[in-house]
Amino acid sequence: MVDTFDEEENLWRAARHPSLMQHIVVIGKTGQLARALADRAASHNVQLTCYGREDCDLSETTAAIEAFAENLPECDGIIIAAAYTAVDKAEDDQNTAQQVNGIAPGVFAKECARRDIPLIHISTDYVFPGNGTAPLKPSDPTDPINAYGSSKLAGEKAVQDSGARAAILRTSWVFDGTGKNFMTTMLRLAQDRDALNIVADQIGRPTFAGHLADASLIAVKKLIADNSMKGGLYHVSGSDQPVSWAEFADAIFTQAIEHIPHTMQVTYIPAAQYPTPAKRPAYSVLDISAFERDFNIALPSWKTGLEEAFQDWKSN
Ligand SMILES: NC(=O)c1ccc[n+]([C@@H]2O[C@H](COP(=O)([O-])OP(=O)(O)OC[C@H]3O[C@@H](n4cnc5c(N)ncnc54)[C@H](OP(=O)(O)O)[C@@H]3O)[C@@H](O)[C@H]2O)c1
């Protein structure tokens, strides 16, 4: 049987049995995923301690990050939510991207191995070259085409080599109603433009940060509860049909129709007409079935995530 996540039931249980709460350390505080984790922790009966850049700059030396990791408080598991996510900037800043995305995750993974606690690490669809046409399985060959993807792949390998019981969740096209992302950018541009050219030959599946947070918390709790689970590589994105960026933009404008001053005209263009410093994969739809099977959960549609993110956008 596949579970759906019952927020009300879990909140009720948390209120009745506070001592059953697990303590999870989150590396990251201000990003989309870290904020969603903080919002949703109580409904998973989990207590979080989140650390931001001011506590530990992940671009610091490995020795400095090791010292920070060793001194983390006692906890039942760790989630790494922070990352160098500026995909275009990473092309000219490869050393920092490698340190933050490629090296730092391995340090936290080794600390998890030492303490015998599980780790959830987040990676990306950009580890794939994007030349396929069928949803990508975790075992499909990787071959990143940009510096960000290479740095994230190095991070996956560092976590895999650490000996920790770690689940690496590759995700794609993360959005929420308040962060810096494609959805909020579209809604900002729509305030004073009525036409936009958007790339239509890159296909993926958007992921609501709240759904990614739920998946991360479900995964860490399952690894805590079941010592025989080794973790592994998984894909987590919104379910439902894949879209191009242009189709995603249309879905955003349809959702927001009463809150933008005019009808938006989206012109579908090829990526070749919108050159960026970093190349993006043309096709990076993730096959999420292994995660759904092993964690016994149906991942929600990105469309329901869009509705929720839009409610947050309106109230901010
Ligand atoms: N966003 C996407 O579309 C996307 C797609 C695929 C995979 N992912 C992966 O999903 C995970 C969560 O991403 P997100 O969307 O939540 O990212 P985000 O909103 O861009 O946030 C990134 C976070 O990392 C922190 N960070 C960056 N450099 C740091 C450093 N040197 N030291 C300490 N903290 C640092 C940032 O802190 P400051 O606020 O201080 O800068 C911020 O809190 C990441 O692993 C990312 O690679 C994201």
The ligand as an SDF file (V2000), in Angstrom:
LIG
                    3D

 48 52  0  0  0  0  0  0  0  0999 V2000
   17.0860   25.2420   -7.0550 N   0  0  0  0  0  0  0  0  0  0  0  0
   16.9640   24.3000   -7.9820 C   0  0  0  0  0  0  0  0  0  0  0  0
   16.3150   24.4870   -9.0170 O   0  0  0  0  0  0  0  0  0  0  0  0
   17.6200   22.9630   -7.7910 C   0  0  0  0  0  0  0  0  0  0  0  0
   17.5470   22.0190   -8.8280 C   0  0  0  0  0  0  0  0  0  0  0  0
   18.1460   20.7640   -8.6460 C   0  0  0  0  0  0  0  0  0  0  0  0
   18.7860   20.4690   -7.4490 C   0  0  0  0  0  0  0  0  0  0  0  0
   18.8540   21.4240   -6.4690 N   0  0  0  0  0  0  0  0  0  0  0  0
   19.5470   21.0860   -5.2210 C   0  0  0  0  0  0  0  0  0  0  0  0
   18.5850   21.1510   -4.1800 O   0  0  0  0  0  0  0  0  0  0  0  0
   19.2330   21.5410   -2.9580 C   0  0  0  0  0  0  0  0  0  0  0  0
   18.4720   22.6890   -2.3160 C   0  0  0  0  0  0  0  0  0  0  0  0
   18.5410   23.8000   -3.1990 O   0  0  0  0  0  0  0  0  0  0  0  0
   17.7140   25.1330   -2.9330 P   0  0  0  0  0  0  0  0  0  0  0  0
   16.8520   25.3520   -4.1250 O   0  0  0  0  0  0  0  0  0  0  0  0
   17.1090   25.1000   -1.5760 O   0  0  0  0  0  0  0  0  0  0  0  0
   18.9150   26.1670   -2.9810 O   0  0  0  0  0  0  0  0  0  0  0  0
   18.8850   27.7570   -2.7420 P   0  0  0  0  0  0  0  0  0  0  0  0
   17.5170   28.2280   -2.4640 O   0  0  0  0  0  0  0  0  0  0  0  0
   19.6460   28.3560   -3.8620 O   0  0  0  0  0  0  0  0  0  0  0  0
   19.7310   27.8850   -1.4010 O   0  0  0  0  0  0  0  0  0  0  0  0
   21.0820   27.5530   -1.3550 C   0  0  0  0  0  0  0  0  0  0  0  0
   21.5130   27.6360    0.0860 C   0  0  0  0  0  0  0  0  0  0  0  0
   22.8830   27.2460    0.1780 O   0  0  0  0  0  0  0  0  0  0  0  0
   23.5500   28.2070    0.9810 C   0  0  0  0  0  0  0  0  0  0  0  0
   24.9490   28.3330    0.6200 N   0  0  0  0  0  0  0  0  0  0  0  0
   25.4690   28.6090   -0.6020 C   0  0  0  0  0  0  0  0  0  0  0  0
   26.8070   28.7140   -0.5180 N   0  0  0  0  0  0  0  0  0  0  0  0
   27.1220   28.5040    0.7920 C   0  0  0  0  0  0  0  0  0  0  0  0
   28.3400   28.4950    1.5180 C   0  0  0  0  0  0  0  0  0  0  0  0
   29.5170   28.7560    0.9400 N   0  0  0  0  0  0  0  0  0  0  0  0
   28.2980   28.2320    2.8450 N   0  0  0  0  0  0  0  0  0  0  0  0
   27.1290   28.0060    3.4720 C   0  0  0  0  0  0  0  0  0  0  0  0
   25.9470   28.0220    2.8380 N   0  0  0  0  0  0  0  0  0  0  0  0
   25.9350   28.2600    1.5080 C   0  0  0  0  0  0  0  0  0  0  0  0
   22.8300   29.5180    0.7250 C   0  0  0  0  0  0  0  0  0  0  0  0
   23.0990   30.3920    1.7870 O   0  0  0  0  0  0  0  0  0  0  0  0
   23.0300   32.0060    1.6250 P   0  0  0  0  0  0  0  0  0  0  0  0
   21.5800   32.3580    1.7040 O   0  0  0  0  0  0  0  0  0  0  0  0
   23.8560   32.4920    2.7620 O   0  0  0  0  0  0  0  0  0  0  0  0
   23.6410   32.3210    0.2730 O   0  0  0  0  0  0  0  0  0  0  0  0
   21.3840   29.0290    0.6820 C   0  0  0  0  0  0  0  0  0  0  0  0
   20.8680   28.8880    1.9690 O   0  0  0  0  0  0  0  0  0  0  0  0
   20.6850   21.8520   -3.3290 C   0  0  0  0  0  0  0  0  0  0  0  0
   21.4780   20.7340   -3.0730 O   0  0  0  0  0  0  0  0  0  0  0  0
   20.6400   22.0710   -4.8370 C   0  0  0  0  0  0  0  0  0  0  0  0
   21.8480   21.7660   -5.4630 O   0  0  0  0  0  0  0  0  0  0  0  0
   18.2740   22.6560   -6.6060 C   0  0  0  0  0  0  0  0  0  0  0  0
  1  2  1  0
  2  3  2  0
  2  4  1  0
  4  5  1  0
  4 48  2  0
  5  6  2  0
  6  7  1  0
  7  8  2  0
  8  9  1  0
  8 48  1  0
  9 10  1  0
  9 46  1  0
 10 11  1  0
 11 12  1  0
 11 44  1  0
 12 13  1  0
 13 14  1  0
 14 15  2  0
 14 16  1  0
 14 17  1  0
 17 18  1  0
 18 19  2  0
 18 20  1  0
 18 21  1  0
 21 22  1  0
 22 23  1  0
 23 24  1  0
 23 42  1  0
 24 25  1  0
 25 26  1  0
 25 36  1  0
 26 27  1  0
 26 35  1  0
 27 28  2  0
 28 29  1  0
 29 30  1  0
 29 35  2  0
 30 31  1  0
 30 32  2  0
 32 33  1  0
 33 34  2  0
 34 35  1  0
 36 37  1  0
 36 42  1  0
 37 38  1  0
 38 39  2  0
 38 40  1  0
 38 41  1  0
 42 43  1  0
 44 45  1  0
 44 46  1  0
 46 47  1  0
M  CHG  2   8   1  16  -1
M  END
$$$$
